[in-house]
Amino acid sequence: LLMAFRDVNARRHIGLQQLSSLALAGRTLLGPVKSCKFIVDESTNQSTLICSAVRLIESLDLTSAAGQLLNETIQAQNKEFKTGMSTLLFLVGAWSNAIVECLQQNVPVSAIVSVMSEGLNSCCERVQCLQISIHDVNKELCSSSVRPNASKSKTCQIGCDSLPNPHLFLYFQKDISVPEVIPINSCSHQDDDCNFNKHLVSPLAGFGSVASIVKPAGDKSTSVISGNGVATSSCNKQKLTHSRYFSTPGKGLFSSQQGNFQGYLLGPSADSCEYCGLGHLAMALSHGNEPSMKLLQSIVAYQQERAEHSGSSQLNVAEIVTCCLLGLPESYSCASPGFVTLLSPEQVTVIKYFEDKLLRILLIDGDLTEQYRHLGFNRPCNVRTIVEHPSLQEGDLWLSSMLDNLINFEVNLVLVKGNVCENLRERCIANSILLVSSVTWNVLCAFGEVTGAQPVTYLTQLNASCVGSGAQVELWKACDGRATDLGELVPVRIKARGIPLLTAVLTTTVASKMQLIEDQFWTSVYRLHHALNDKKVFLGGGAVELLCLSHIQMLVEQPLQLASQNAVKEFHNPWLAASATEYKSVVLQALASGWKQYLLVVMCNSTKASSELEVATSVDHHLRKAADCGSPSAYILKEFGRGDLLRDGADPFADHREGLRVYDNVTAKTEAWRRALDLVLLVLQTDAEIVTGPRKNQLLNSHVSSEFMFL
């Protein structure tokens, strides 16, 4: 009787079926060549474009318990790593299907749970041999040549006023069909910030080719580039060094100059290999996301230059923020030193008034509203509030009091972590005080460090020691020097001398792509961040999954007697050990099927393979060769080291380099595996304890009814 009901449950594991159905929607999100999806709201007919598992699950109406658990699992992975969610989602579906097949073969739930858990742990230990230290990776990437298409380049610029020398500028290339010269608006100021409006880092940079000469608008002088990398002109003669991040030996980037404007490129140094390879490591971890990769490389170059050859190879994520500008082409995306944000057009007059002036700045850690109270605030006991605002006059008193505080301490700029009272904002505009709301905590800390401002929770706490000085503000301008008018909101750049903050300005003309572009950028950032924190990476491109398949194949072929002895040692229970040994082969093959399906989909999404059958044939071929080699790990290291295994000639960076390896994060990948399997096994065990079917009354009247609790 129990066996019959178990068979019914095996066919009715609704939770596993729901997981499989939800995961199927994310099948195209794997691999470097992803297929985006439009999520349509049936009630409003509005749609959004998604290309990540997080946005997919957030957009779906998850009413089932299994769907909620899946959402929580993916959100936990996203919160901790910002990468690996698509892998997690796919494996949840693949392993759910594999476990359902095991149940249909009458494999006990206990055997599935124990064998799969032990199999995953064994594979995680086995793939440690594919981990490569960051030092070795940087060494190899620095020594490898990166060949760009030298005939397609143009230059976009960055101003590094917060560097030790305020005139230092970096130039990076971006690929276009025809080389052209970018005009630079002339600047009449001769102080340290005369080129403040042009302090931009172009993410669309090529690597290693000679850039076109950048000339100020109207400059008719000629420039001659000598063989040793010296740019000479009729106005200025100065030798420029080469970029150690984006240039091959013997080539550099050049610029013409006007007045005291000085082009500057990072020069090579004997000990720069440890962090000069970070730009190349970002490429190897980008998995085909080229625009975000190039923007990240610009940020890495900027941060390393600020470090002044300190030897630190860490990427400081806290010093990176994003600003999304809708209405500009994606080629305008860049990294801008300082804090770029969007303000209302009414504040433009105040911004123009403050241009080229040093401002007194105040930081508010909370909302700037009359009703705001900090977290943990306890209202007085035995006090009952009858009317919160008995008259408009009292609200006016609060507004007048707050404005008087700002005026008395000569505050020009207020950065607020939360919301701002609109009436107070209007009064501040009338008194030439700029209020900026929704500023993140790391931005407040950055300005506090360089201006001396101390964050306060309420304006009533304001005193002279809380106000900082030295901030500057102006309208943000694109890399061609033109001010940007986006209609409803105006981009503004706030900075202070020495501030390490860097804003990634992300642009697009398609509203539905804005969230997608921002997600892709942060994924690239955190992949590099976690790689540096782990101090190691996995050899990518399917190498880890292929070794897992090879290892499981070895475990399946293990002699039965040895497997039985190992099972007794592992489970300390003869019955459980016997069950695990009996069904070991079936369950391990189910575990392996998840990784194999993962490989097939990734390869089909990223190569020129015509079908999954073709890719499966290639995978089986390499598995046989790895087994015949005697050392699967050595075979995989050798073959994947060439950079072309399982690629079939497709390469998202084919124009930029030959044979550059692909890498994966260690902790993020293994945690995605563990979270996926833990979720599937949790739903499996939950489904197994819920008896379904039309013959419930027959079981209720049986002698084993005491073993069940009916709801």
N, C-alpha and C positions, 0 to 999 in steps of 0.2 A: 504493500500500500504506500509506504513512504517513498519507495523507488518510483512509483507511478506519479506521485505528486511532485517529486523532484524533476521528473521529465516534463511535467506541465510547467513548472517554474523555469526550466531551462529554455523552454520555448517562449516564455513570457517575462523575460528580464527586461521590463519596460525601461528601467533606468539606463541600462547599457545601450538599448536601442536609441534612446533619446540622446545620449552622449554621441553615438555614432552619427546620428542625423545632424546634430549641431556641428560636429567637426567636419562633416562633408562639405559644408559651406566654405570652409577655410582651406580647401585643398589647393586652390590656385595662389595662395599667399606664400608658398614656399619657394625658395630659390631666388637667385638674383634677378631673374626676369619674371616679376610678379604680374598677375592680372588683377587690376583693381575691380572693385564691385560698387555698384550703386545701391544704397539702402533706401528704399522708398517708404515713406510714412503714408499708409492708406487713408488715414483720417484727413491729412492736410495735402497729400500729393507732393509734398516736399521730399527732396532726395539729398543724400550726402555721399561723397566719394570716399571709400575706405580702402586701405591696403595693408591692414594689420589686424591681428587676431583680437587685440584689445578693442579697437573701434567696432569690429564686427559684433562681438559679444555685447558691447554696450548698446548697440543699435537694435538688437533683437529683443523681442518681447519674451522674456524668459519666465514662464509661469510655473514650470515644473521644478521639483526639488533638485533633480539632477542638473538642470540648467543653472540654477542658482549656485550649486556647488562648483560647477565649471567656471562660472563667472568669478567667484571668489578665488579660485585657484589661479586663474589667469591674472586677476588684479594683483594677487600677492607676488607673482613672478614679475609683473610690470613694475610694481612698487620697489622691489629690491634690485632688479637688474635692468629694466627697460629694454630687454632683449630676450629672445628665446620663447616668446609667447606663441608664435606660429608653429614652432616645433612642438611645443606642449600640446597645442590644440590638435594637431595632426595625430600625434601619438596616442592621445586619448581616444580618438576615433578608431585608429588602427588596432589598438590593444583591446578596445571594447568588442570589435568584431571578432578578433582572435579568441577572446575568452568565451564568447557566445558559441563559437565552433567547438571549443573544448567542452562546454556544458552539453552540447548536443551529442558528444561522444561519451557522456556519463562520467566525465572526470570530476571527482569531488572538489567542492569549493576549497576545502582545506589544502588540497594538493596544489590547486592553482595558485593560491595565495603564497604558500611556502616556496614552491619551486620558482615562481616568477620573481619573488623578492630576492631569493638567493641568487638567481641568475643575473638580475640587474646588478647586485652588489659585486658579483664576480666580474662582470663586464667592466664596471667602473674601475675596479682594481687593474684589470688587464690593459685598459687603454691609457694608463698612466705613462706607458712607454712612448706614447705619441705626444707627450707634453714637451714643449721647447721653451727654454728660458728666454725672457725678453732681451737679455744681453746678447744671446746668440742670434736671435732674430734680427736685432738692430745691426749686428755685425755683418750678417749675411746680406741684409737689404741695402746697407750702405755700400757694400762691395759690389753689388749687382748694378748693372747699368740700366738706366731708365731712358728709353728712347722715345721722344715725342715726335710729332709731325712738325718738323721745323718750318714748313711752308705755310702753316696756318696759325697765326698768333697775333694777338694784340694785347695791349697793356692796359691794366687798370691799377689804380694806385691806393696806397694806404698812407695815412699820415700818423706818425707815431709821436704826437706831441707829449705824451706821458712818459716817453722814454727819457733816459738821462739827457740826451740832446733833443730839444723840442723840434729841431728841423729835420730829424731823420725820417725818411720815407722809405717804404718798401713797395716794390712793384711786382705784380704777379701777372701772368698771361692768362688769356682765355681764348679758347679755340673759336675761330670764325672762318668763313669761307675765303675772305679776302683780307689781307693785312691792311690796317688803316691807322691813321693817327688820331688820337683822342685830344680834342682841344681842352686846355686848362684855362679856366677863367683867371685873368690877372688879378693880383691882390696888391693893394696899395699899402697895407699895414706892414710894418717892419718889426713888430714885436714877435714874441715867441709863438704866438698863436695866429699868425697871419694866414696860415693855410689850414685853419681849423675846419673850414667847410669842406675840405677835400680829404679828410682823414678816413679813408675807407680801405677795406681789404677786399679785393675781388676774389670770390671763391672759384670762379671759372678759370682756373689757371692751368696752363700747360706745363710741361716739365722739360727744362733743359734747352729749349730753343732760344734764339736771340730775339728779343722783343722788338717791336717797332718803336721808333723814337717818339717820345711824348713831347709835344711842343705846346707852349702857351698859345692861346688864340691870337692870331695876328702876327706871330713871330715868324719872320721869313729867313732867319739865320739857318745855316746848314750845319749839320753835325757829321763828323767823320768818325767811324769806329775803327780803331786800329786793331792789329792782330792780337795784341796783348790785353785786349779788353778795356781800352781807354776811350772814353767818349770825349771828343773835343768839339767845341763850337766857337763861333765868333765872339760870344759873350763870356764864356766861362770854360776853363779847362780843368778838369778834375778827374782823377782816376777813381773808378767805381769797382768795388770788390764784387765777388760772385755770391750767389745765394747757395748756401750749403743745403738747403731744403729741396729746391726745385730745379737745380742746374746740374748738368754733367760737368766733369772737369774740363776746363778750358773754355767754357761758355758762360755768359752772364747776361744780365738785363741792364738796360741803359735808359737814361732819360736826359733830355735837355733841361736847362734850368733858367730861371728868371729871377733876377735880384738875388736875395739871400736864400732862395729855395734850393735845397740840396737833396739830390737823390741819394739813396743809401741802400746798399744791399748787404746782407749778412755774409761775412767772409768765412772761409773754411778754417778750421783750427785742428790741431793735432788730436785733441781729446773730445772733439764734437761728435764722434760716432755714436756715443751712448744715446744722445737725444736727437741727432740729426735724422736718424732713421724713424722717428715717430711719425713723420709725414708719410713715409712709405708704409709703416705699420698700419696707419689709418686706412690707407688704400687696401692693404691686404685683409683688413677686417670689415671693409665696407660692403662686401658681397654684391658688388654691382651698382651700389647707390652712388654714382659718380658726383652729382652736384653737391650733396651733403659732404662727401669725402673731401672735395676740394675746399669747401668752406671750412671744414675742420682743420685741414692742413694749414690754411691761413691763420687760424686761431692758434694752432700749435706753434707756428713760426713766431707769432707775436708774443706769446707767453714765454717762449724760450729766449727771445731777445731781451725781454724784461728781466729774466733771471740773471742776465749778465754772466753767462758761462758759469753759473753756480754748480752745474753738474746735476741738478735735479731733473729727473726724467718723468715727473708726475704731471698729469694734466689736471689743472685746478678747475673742476666743474663749477665750484661756487662763484667763480669770477666770470661765468658765461651766462648771459640772459638772451632771450629772443624777443624780437618785435616783428609782428606780422603786418605787412603792408599790402593791402589789396588794391590793385589797379595798375601796378607796374609790371613789366615783363620779368620773367624769372631770371634773366641775365643781369638784372640790377641787384640781385641778392649779394650781400657783402657783409663783412665784419667791421664794425665801427667802434673804436675805442670810446669808452664812456657809456652812458645810459640813454638809449633811444626809446622813446615812448610816443604815444598818440594823445594829443590834446585837442580840445575844442577850438574852432576858429576864433571864438571870442577872445581867447588868450593870446592870439598872434600879436596883437598890439603891445602887450606887456613883454612878450619875448623879444620883439624887435627893439623895444626900449632898453632891454637889458643886454643887448649884444655888445660884446667887447668890454663888459663890466664884470668886476668881481663881486659876487653876491654873498650875502649872509644867509646861511641855510639852517633850517630847523627840521628835525626828524621826529615824526609822530608814530609811535608803535601801537596802532589801534585805529579806530574810527574817529574822525573829526566831526562828531555830531553831538547834539545836546543829550540824546538818550543813551549814548554809549557808556557802558560800564565794563571794566576789565574782567577777564575770566577769574572767577573766584570771589567776585565782589558780593558781599552779603548786605542786603538792605536792612535798615534798622528794624529791630523786633518791635512788636506791638504798635506798628505804624501802618495805617491803612490808607492807601492812595485813592482819593475820591476822583480827582481830575488831574491828569498829567499836565495839561496845558490850559489853565483856567482862562488865560487871555493872550491875545497876540502880543501884548505889550511885554510880557515876561520873556517870550521868545526873542523879541527885539533886544531885550536887555542882555541875553546870552550872546547874541550876535555882536552887539556893540562891545561887550566885555572881551570877547575873543579877539575881535579886530583891534581893540586898543592894546591888548597884550602884544600882538604882532607888530604894531606900529611903534610902541614904546621901545621895543628891543631891536628895531630897525631890521626886521626879518624881511628878506626879499623873496625867498624860495622855501616852500614847505613840501617835504616829501612825506606822504601819509601811507601807512601800510594798508589801511582799510578804505572805507568810503568817506566822502566829504559832503557836508551839508551844502546843497546847491545855493541856498541864500547866502551862506558865508562865502562861497566861491565868487558869487557875483560882486559882493562888497569888496572882496580882496582884489578883483580885477580893476574895480574903480579906483583902488588905492595902490595900484601897481605892485601887487603881491601875487606871486604865481603859486597855485596849489596843484600838486600832482598826486592823484590817488592811485590805489591798487599797486603800490610799489612793494616788491618782495623784500623779505627780511635781509637777504644777502646783499641787495642793493643798498639798503639803509646802512648796513655794517660797512660796506665799501666806502660810502661817502663819509661816514662817521670817522673812519680811520684817517682819511686824508684832509678833512676839513676841521676836525676837532669837535664836531657836533655830537651831542649825547642824546640818544632817543628818550623821549618823554611820552607818557601815556595820555596826559591831559594838558591842555594849554595853560591851565592854572598852575602847573608845576614849572612853568617857564621861568628861567633865570639867565643871567648873562653867560654862565659857564656852559649852558646847553646849546648855545648858538654857535655854529661854525662859520667859517669864512673861506673864500677862495673858489667857490663854485661858479661855473659859467654855463650859459644856456644860449642856444640859437636854433634856428630852423635847420632840420636835417636836410642835406642835399645829396642827390645821387652822385654816382661816380663820375658823371660827365659835368658836374658842377652846377647843375640846375636845381632850383628849389622844387619841392614836390608838393603839388596841390591835389589831395585826394578827396576833396569835397567836404564830407562830414567831419573828418578828423585830419589833423595836421601832424606829421612826424616832427618831433623835437629832440634835440640832442643835448643832454646835460652832462657836464664833465667837471673835473677838478684836476689840477696838476698832480701827477703821480698816481692817479686812481688806476687800479689794475683791471677794472671792469671792462668787459668787451661784449658788445651787443651783436648778435647775429641777426641782421636785418633780412627777413625772408619775404620775398615778393612773388606775386603771381597775379595774373589777370582773371583767373578762374576761381570764383569764391569756393567752390566745392573742393578745390585742391589745397586750400590753405592749411587745414588741419593735417592733411597728408604730408605736406612738405615739412611742417614743424615736427611731426612724429618721426619722420625719416632722419631729420637732422639730429634729434636727441638720441635716437638709436645709435647713430654713428659715434656720437660723443661718448655715450656710456659703454659702447663696445671697447673703445680705446681706454676709457677710464678703468674698466674692470680688468682689462688685460694688464695694465700697469700695476693695479692693486694685487692681482694674482701673481705677478712677476713671471707668468708663463702663459702660453697659449697652446691650443691643440692644432695639429696639422689639419687643415680643413679640406673642403672639396669632397667630403664623403669618406675620408680616410678613417675617422673614428668609427662610423657606423659599419664600414666594411670590416674592420678588425673585430667589432662586436659579433658580426655574423660569422666570421671565421672562428672566433672563440666558442660561440654557442655550438657550432658544428662539431668542434672538438669535444665539447661536453656531452653532446648527444651520442657520439661514437665511443664514449668512455665505456670500458668493460662493465657489465652489469654488477659483478661481484664487488668491484672497487666502488661503484656508485652506491651500492647498498651500505658498505662500510662508512662511506663519507656521510650518507644521509643519517645514520644512527648517531654519529658524532655531532652533526649539525642540529638535529631536532630533539635529541634526548628522549624520544618517544618511539618505541618499536612500531606501533601501529601507524603513526604518522610517517615514520621513516619508510615503512613498507609501501604506504600509499604514494608517497612522493617518488619513490624509486620506480614503481610500476608505471606511473604516468609522466615520468620525467621527460621522456623524449617528446611526447605530444605537447606538453606545456612549454618546454624550451623552444620548440619550433614555432609555437604561437607567439612567444616573446620575440623571436627572431623575425617573424613575419612583419611585425611593426616597423622595425628598422629597415627591412628590405623594401617595404612599401614606401617608406620615407625616402630612401635612396632613389627609387624609381621615379617618384613624383618630382623630386628636386632635380634630377638629371633631365627629365623630360621638360621641365620648366626652364632649364638653363642651357641646354645643348641643342644640337640640330637633329637629335634622334627623332625618327618618324613615329615611334610608338614605344609603349612601355615594354613590349616584348623585346624590342631591340636592346633597350637598356638592361632588361633582366638577363639577356644573353651575355652582355658584356660583364655584368656583375658576377654571374656564375662562372664565367671564364676566369676572372681575376681571383675568385675564391678557390677555384681548382689550382691555379698557379701558386697561390699563397700556401695552400696545403702541401703541394708537391715540393715547395721550396724548403719546407721543414721549419722555417721561422716566419710565420705570417707577418709579424710586426716588422721584421727586416725587409721583407718584400714590399710591404706597403710604404715604409719610409723611403725606400729606394725609388719606387714608381711614382709616388706622389711628390717626391722631391723634384721630379722633373717638371711638375706643374701642369701636366696634360692628361693625367689619368681620368677617365670617365667624362672628359670634356667634349670630345668629338669635334674639336676645333672651334667651339664657340667660346668667346671671351669678351666680357663687357669692357675690358681695358686693352683690347688688342692693338689699339692705335698708340698706346702709351708705353707698353713694355712687353718684353718677351720673357715668358716663363716665371713671372712673379707668383710666388706661392699665395695660397689663400689660407687664412687662419680663423679659428673659432675661439670663443671664450671658454675657459675650462669650467669654472664654477657655474656660470649661467647655463651651459649646456647640460651638465650632469644634474643640476637642480631641476631643470625642465623635465628631464627623464624621470626623476624621482617623483616630482609632483604629479606628472601624468599617470604613472603607475599607481601611486597612492590613491589618487582620485578614482581610478577605474576599480581598484580592489575594494575601496570603501563602498562604492555603489554596488559592486558585486555582492559583498557580504550583506549589505542592507536588503537587496532584492531577495537574497537567499533566505532571509529570515521572515519575509512577508509571503505567506501562503496565498496563492490566488487560484482561481479555477472554480468550475461549477459544482465540484464534489466536496465542498468544504464541510457540509453536514456529515458526510460519511467519515471524514477524518475526525470530526468533533466527537463522534460516538465511538471511536476506536479506543483501544487500550493505551494508545500513546498520546491521547489528547492532552494529558497533563504536561507534556513537553512543549506545548505551544500556548501562546497568549493571543486570543482573538480580539481584534479591535472592532 
